[in-house]
Amino acid sequence: MNDLDLPENSLSNQNYIPANGVTTAGSDEANGPKKVRLTPESAFLLQTYVRTVATWMDIFDHASTFQHKIPQLVLRSPLLFHCVCAFTANYLALSNSSHDPSWQVTASKHYGESLRLLIEALSMPSHEHALTASMLLLSYEIHGALRSEDYRRHFLGLTVLIKSRHVTAQSSGTDLANFWIYIRHEIVVAMASEQPLVLDPAEWEVSWVEGETREDVLGNHMLWILARVLNLIFGPDGRTEAGKEQRQSFLHEIEMWRRGLSDTFVGISYGEKDEDGFGKVYFPVAAAAATAFCTFIEARSAQHDLTGPGYHITHILLYAEPELQDEAYIPLIQEQAMEITDIAISDFPPSLMVFSTHGLFYGTYPSFRLHIVK
């Protein structure tokens, strides 16, 4: 899940100033569908949502559920309406310092109303949009602080909701989109807290097809591998001999996954490298580049006898977390850290760059720590 860093965004209406107050018709979604009465401000927020934060949610979803399906529901659901407006207004407040600071006031008002409506919805036997609303609010809250009490509380509440509704990788439609966004949040929380995932990957009910070519499905497959790696390195076997054997098994599994990748997953270098050796890289499909932040990177040196993508952030975790497994891995880790940075400094859409902080942290932190040790 995920969305820790906000890129600059070019809007067609940069000088739009939010009006005071929030206006909707109806307030209790539990009593039946309510229509939302738009204002110029809320219409602007809904339009901006589709162009910006919705694309972040859909980075591993070729169906573009949050760009296409959710906008069809917001005018009939005050709950989703306020969630979308809160998320988007918060983005506007944080994305560019030249925006009027009252966007944050607007975001807070919509957020407060969203929480009230969500509590009401969850108290009813049927709460059709509660999962989607919770996902939007969780993404709103991660902008503030990953370790904030609100984020942690709602993350755990969302986990309960996922389990109680039996939403898994076998779900469809909006539930399936929500599931994989939730998984991204799970992975970010696990990395930040250095703890195993709350929802064990054994409960995901995944089913992978040999020869899969869709980048979003392949990206989700790697999330499943990464989640299991995190459970290993942050679990009881993270420092044991049994854990070392599991690490080798994961390295083999990742290699088998890599062999089935299409050419869209191959990063193509372009332009001149800077004085530190960093250079930009191009991926034909954004989802493939997003996967690269937690998966593979193109080999820099022929000395490793690699002709295509081979090393990845998951390798870094297996090599160096929670402690360096072998000093022979040090040059490989350094090499991968540079490749991850190459992707982060390249020209990709905001929906991808939101993920760059995740790869950068685990691409540079072990490298920095190893430098200190040496």
Secondary structure as UniProt FT lines:
FT   TURN            12..15
FT   HELIX           29..31
FT   HELIX           40..51
FT   HELIX           53..57
FT   TURN            58..60
FT   TURN            62..63
FT   HELIX           65..68
FT   HELIX           70..73
FT   HELIX           74..76
FT   HELIX           78..95
FT   TURN            97..98
FT   HELIX           102..122
FT   TURN            128..129
FT   HELIX           130..142
FT   TURN            143..144
FT   TURN            146..147
FT   HELIX           149..164
FT   TURN            165..166
FT   TURN            169..170
FT   HELIX           173..193
FT   HELIX           201..203
FT   TURN            210..211
FT   HELIX           215..233
FT   TURN            236..239
FT   HELIX           241..259
FT   HELIX           263..265
FT   STRAND          268..270
FT   TURN            275..276
FT   STRAND          280..282
FT   HELIX           286..294
FT   STRAND          296..298
FT   HELIX           302..304
FT   STRAND          309..312
FT   HELIX           313..320
FT   HELIX           327..329
FT   HELIX           330..344
FT   HELIX           350..353
FT   TURN            354..355
FT   HELIX           356..373
//
